[in-house]
Amino acid sequence: MLRERREAAIGVFDSGLGGLTVAAAIAEALPDEELLYLGDTARVPYGTRSPATVVRYARNNVAFLRERGVKLVVVACNTVSAHALGGLADGGDTPVIGVIRPGARAALAASRGGPVAVLGTPGTVRSRAYEYAIHEIDPDRAVHAIACPLFVPLAEEGWSEHAVTTMVAREYLAPLAGTGVDTIILGCTHYPLLAGAIRAVAHEVLGPEVAIVDSATAVAAEVARFLDSTGSRRLAGPGARRFYVTDAPDRVGEVAGRFWSAASQGIEHVDVKVT
Ligand code: DGL
């Protein structure tokens, strides 16, 4: 029973540090909950890998979090949510929540009824997961999906407002001209760091009314709803936060701090069992 495990932590994982944007939103919405974050920095990026590899990596990460007794796993990675979500809950009693459905719902809520664009990794775009999630709600909605692989290293480098980021965004968003897109989903956990540059270019291409949506807040709301509906909210806080990475390169604290300042200290290097 989930209710009996309510004092346990929420496990959040990503291919790297980008998922900290989702963890931060969960911490803000649910400050009493304990959070355990795992970034698979040894194997990032996932966005350019085959679905079979992403599924295997994701299973290893879920096993790590389950061993630590988390009550819920949040997949704070669009690529994993796109390829592996269905299979991750198999064979265990730990529920799993992904980012794609909440992101799709948030986009449709923000849209004025026009076409929606999704920016994501090549893997997420190839999977068409956002398109399917949007069409579950609105089968006739036009969806334009664009792979933006260069955004991930730009976010890690901290080039949020850099001229190079603007140039790259112009290149990626150019095909949206004339489409009438009124909402853009930042379908990758790294992209919220570049939201300023992406928004400015989106205004150039699509006009000032275009909405930019990221799934972090929507996922946090989904987690809150889930805990309430299962009676498994932690009773008293504040909850502790622990940060694990599978590789700790020199600037790991600095880069983590860009995604969520709380994560810049106390990151622990762990080995995840690889299968
Ligand atoms: N976290 C990944 C995502 O949201 C982006 C980084 C990667 O390619 O692993 O899709």
Residues whose N, C-alpha, C, O or C-beta is under 5 A from the ligand:
A	BS01	DGL	D14 S15 G18 V44 P45 Y46 G47 T48 A76 C77 N78 T79 T121 V152 G187 C188 T189
